[in-house]
Amino acid sequence: LGEETIVYDCINPDVVYDISDSKEYPLRVFVEDEFSALIIKNIASKLKLLDYLQISCFGSIDNAFIIAAYYAIGDFDNTNTLIVTDGDKYITGEEKQKQLKKKLSGTEENYESKIEKALTLISQFNLPVNTPPEKYIHDLLIELDNDDEITRDAKRINNPIDSHSWIYDIVNKTPQNREYKLHKIIEAVSTHPNFDEYVKNIKVWLSNKGAELNLFTKQ
């Protein structure tokens, strides 16, 4: 690999396995956490692309840039791969580039082209400025004002201990129903008029890839 160096500083080994997994999926998306994965599944399901999609969680946002760098220098087909961040950190292209250069160093002639290649793999949800993703989803849920238990529980949350608790204080009330409640929250907010803008980048990418790979004709 010449002068190239990638620093793997806390990436989940399962993610590296997913990159090199021999099982074939036409589309591959990496996300920060379980909640983002369920949102992607919601989009893919409505586009009827869920069966063609592999989703992997990478944890800390810093790992998004490690994976992108890994793809940029590795012998992997990244044509149909997307790395999705929550959209609350490293939002601009300049910020993303700075993070990539921390993970991928080198003096070779094509170093900058590798950084640009890695950048093309990274996308994000569209959040209002300075708004945590869980708080935004909570706000959408409240605005819908549905008459159900989940919305009533959401309205009782006013001062959570951290940003994640805007959602997880709802779903953890009854742990046995946790996954079901997460699903119901996402199903509900997906009907909000602002949801399409929130997921626009990912929805456009999936739609374009579905058409490009003729996945819609296989349904």
KALIN-V500452 format. One record per pair of residues at least 12 apart in sequence whose C-alpha atoms are under 8 Angstrom apart, sorted by sequence separation. I is the first residue (numbers start at 1). J is the second residue. D is the distance in Angstrom with one decimal. If there is no record, write none. Layout:
I/J/D + I/J/D
This chain:
142/154/6.9 + 154/166/7.6 + 157/169/7.6 + 141/154/7.6 + 142/155/6.6 + 154/167/7.7 + 101/115/7.3 + 68/83/7.4 + 100/115/6.8 + 138/154/6.9 + 154/170/6.2 + 153/170/6.0 + 37/55/6.6 + 97/115/7.1 + 100/118/7.7 + 37/56/7.6 + 64/83/6.4 + 100/119/8.0 + 37/57/7.2 + 64/84/7.7 + 150/170/6.9 + 64/85/7.2 + 97/119/6.9 + 34/57/6.8 + 96/119/7.2 + 29/53/7.3 + 31/55/7.3 + 33/57/5.2 + 61/85/6.5 + 27/52/6.0 + 28/53/5.6 + 29/54/6.2 + 30/55/5.7 + 31/56/6.2 + 32/57/5.3 + 33/58/6.9 + 26/52/5.6 + 27/53/4.8 + 28/54/4.8 + 29/55/4.9 + 30/56/4.8 + 31/57/4.9 + 32/58/5.2 + 33/59/5.8 + 93/119/7.8 + 25/52/5.7 + 26/53/6.6 + 27/54/6.3 + 28/55/6.0 + 29/56/6.5 + 30/57/5.7 + 31/58/6.1 + 32/59/4.7 + 25/53/5.9 + 30/58/6.7 + 31/59/7.7 + 32/60/6.3 + 135/163/6.5 + 138/166/6.1 + 25/54/6.2 + 32/61/6.3 + 134/163/6.3 + 135/164/7.7 + 138/167/6.4 + 134/164/5.7 + 137/167/7.8 + 65/96/7.8 + 69/100/6.8 + 132/163/6.3 + 134/165/7.6 + 135/166/5.5 + 150/181/7.4 + 32/64/7.9 + 68/100/7.9 + 134/166/5.7 + 135/167/7.5 + 31/64/8.0 + 91/124/7.9 + 134/167/5.7 + 30/64/7.9 + 65/99/6.6 + 66/100/7.4 + 69/103/6.9 + 65/100/5.4 + 69/104/6.0 + 150/185/7.3 + 62/99/7.7 + 66/103/6.0 + 85/122/7.5 + 87/124/5.0 + 18/56/7.1 + 65/103/6.8 + 66/104/7.9 + 83/121/5.8 + 84/122/5.9 + 85/123/6.4 + 86/124/5.8 + 87/125/5.0 + 82/121/5.1 + 83/122/4.7 + 84/123/4.9 + 85/124/4.6 + 86/125/5.5 + 87/126/5.9 + 88/127/6.7 + 81/121/6.6 + 82/122/6.1 + 83/123/6.0 + 84/124/4.9 + 85/125/6.7 + 87/127/5.8 + 15/56/6.5 + 73/114/6.9 + 82/123/6.9 + 83/124/7.9 + 84/125/7.3 + 88/129/7.4 + 15/57/7.1 + 72/114/5.6 + 88/130/6.7 + 15/58/6.2 + 72/115/7.3 + 78/121/7.8 + 88/131/6.7 + 88/132/6.1 + 141/185/7.3 + 69/114/7.8 + 72/117/6.0 + 88/133/7.0 + 144/189/7.6 + 12/58/6.3 + 69/115/7.4 + 72/118/5.2 + 87/133/7.6 + 11/58/6.8 + 12/59/7.6 + 71/118/7.0 + 86/133/6.6 + 141/188/6.9 + 11/59/7.6 + 141/189/5.6 + 144/192/6.8 + 69/118/5.6 + 140/189/5.9 + 36/86/7.5 + 68/118/4.8 + 30/81/8.0 + 68/119/7.2 + 11/63/5.9 + 28/80/6.4 + 29/81/5.8 + 30/82/6.3 + 31/83/6.2 + 32/84/7.3 + 137/189/6.9 + 140/192/6.7 + 10/63/7.5 + 27/80/5.3 + 28/81/4.8 + 29/82/4.8 + 30/83/4.7 + 31/84/5.1 + 32/85/6.2 + 65/118/7.9 + 68/121/6.3 + 26/80/6.9 + 27/81/6.2 + 28/82/6.4 + 29/83/5.7 + 30/84/5.9 + 31/85/6.2 + 32/86/6.9 + 68/122/7.2 + 140/194/7.9 + 11/66/7.9 + 29/84/7.1 + 31/86/7.9 + 20/76/7.9 + 8/66/6.7 + 64/122/7.6 + 7/66/7.4 + 6/66/7.3 + 6/69/7.2 + 6/70/7.3 + 126/197/6.7 + 127/198/6.3 + 1/73/8.0 + 126/198/4.5 + 125/198/5.6 + 126/199/6.5 + 125/199/5.5 + 126/200/7.5 + 125/200/7.5 + 126/201/7.7 + 125/201/6.8 + 124/201/6.8 + 125/202/7.4 + 123/201/6.9 + 124/202/7.5 + 123/202/7.4 + 8/103/7.9 + 7/103/5.5 + 6/103/5.4 + 7/104/7.3 + 5/103/7.6 + 6/104/5.0 + 5/104/5.7 + 6/105/6.9 + 4/104/6.8 + 5/105/5.4 + 4/105/5.7 + 5/106/6.6 + 3/105/7.7 + 4/106/4.6 + 3/106/5.1 + 4/107/7.5 + 3/107/6.1 + 4/108/7.7 + 3/108/6.4 + 2/108/7.7 + 84/202/7.9 + 80/209/7.2 + 38/182/7.9 + 42/186/7.4 + 38/183/7.0 + 42/187/7.4 + 35/182/7.4 + 39/186/6.4 + 38/186/7.6 + 49/206/7.9 + 44/203/7.8 + 43/203/6.5 + 47/207/7.3 + 49/210/7.2 + 40/202/7.7 + 44/206/7.3 + 52/215/7.9 + 49/215/7.4 + 49/216/7.7 + 48/216/7.7 + 48/219/7.7 + 27/209/7.8 + 26/213/7.9
